[in-house]
Amino acid sequence: MTIAIDAITHKKLVLVKQLHHQAIVRTHSPSGIVARIIGLICFDLSVETVLKIAVSCLDPSKTPADSFQGLIQQCETLMTASSLGDIPDKANIQHIHSLRNYAQHKAKYPNDSDINDCRTYCSDFHNK
């Protein structure tokens, strides 16, 4: 299914690319834990933005949900209704979001393995 995008959606997609690039740069930075946390937040934000773009494109009358799980459900419903299948790598993007929540709300810092997983999961999601 091909969807024509408007100028605002195009700018959002550019923002997603920039967020993902910043996440890659920051998570490869030798400057420490703060850079890794910022990178993790950028990974999560890029995924969330793609989901919101999908909701807006599939049903312009809908406002994307505020909560991440609500957004996942909303996007999944719209994709199924449009015969697009499931959200790619849903479990992996939820894992990224969980790691971001742990870092932000519980001060649990991501280790190198977590960051490497996020890098891979986020890139795979965006490619699909």
N, C-alpha and C positions, 0 to 999 in steps of 0.2 A: 504494500500500500504506500503510495507516494503522497506526501503531505506538503503542500506549498507553505512556506514560512514567510512571515512578515518581517519587517525591519527590526522590531523589538525582539522577536524570537531569535533572529540572527544574532543580535547583540548579546542575548542571554547565552547562546551557544558559544560565542567568543569568550564570554566570561567563564564558562565552564572550562574551556581549554586553558585559559589563563590560570584559573584556580588549580587545575590539575598540574600544570607546569610548575607553579609555585610550590605545590605539595612535593613534587619530585625533587625540586631544588633544595627545599628545606630539609627533607628527610635524608638527603645525601650530604647535608652540611655537617662538618665536624664540630659545629659550635655547641652541640649538646642537647639536653632534654627539651629546652624551650622551643628550639627549632623543630624538633620531632613532634611536639604537641601541636604547634602551629601547622605543620605539614598534615598531621592527622585531621585537624579541623578542616583544612582545605580539601582533603580527600572527601570527607563526609559532606561538606557543603557542595562540592561539585556533583556528587551523586544525587543529593537532594534537589539541586537545581534541575538536573536532567529529568527527574521524576515530575517535578512541577511543570516543566516544559511539555512533557508527554501529556499530562492531564489537560493543560491549556490547549494543546493542539488537537487532542482527540475529542474534547468537548469544550469549546470556547465559552459556553454558558456556565461552566462550573468554576468555582474558586478552589484552587488546590488546598487540601487539608493542612491544618497547622501542625499537627503531630506527625512524627515520622511514620509510625505504624498506620495511622489514618491515611497518610499519603500513599503508602505502599498498597493498602487495600483499595483505595480509590483508583490508583493507576492500574492495578491488576484487573479490576472490574471493567474499566474502560478498554483495556487492551483485549480482554476476552470478548467483549461485545463487538470489537472491531476485527475479530479473528486474527489477532496478532500473537496469540500465545501468551505465555507467562513472562513475567519480568525476568530478564536474564540474571543469573547469579544472585537470586534474591537472598539466599542464606548468607552469601559472602558480603553483600552490601549491608545487611543487618549486623553482621559481625563488625564491620568498620564503624557503624553507628554506635554499637555497644562499646567499642574501645574508646571512641570519642566521648561518650557519656561517662565512662569510668575515669578518663583523664580529667574531664571538666568538673564532674560533680563529686568524685570520690578521691581525687588526687592520686589515682593509680596510674603511674607513668607507663607508657608503652615501651616494651623492650625492642631490641633490634629485630627479632623474629616477627613480632606484631607489625612493625613498620614495613618489613619486607612483604608480609602477607597483604597489608593494605595497599601497597604499591601495585602488587600483582592483581589483586581483586578489583581495584578501582580501574586500572587500565583495561582489564578484561571486560568489565561492565561497559565502559565507554566504547570499546570496540564493537561490542555486540549491539 
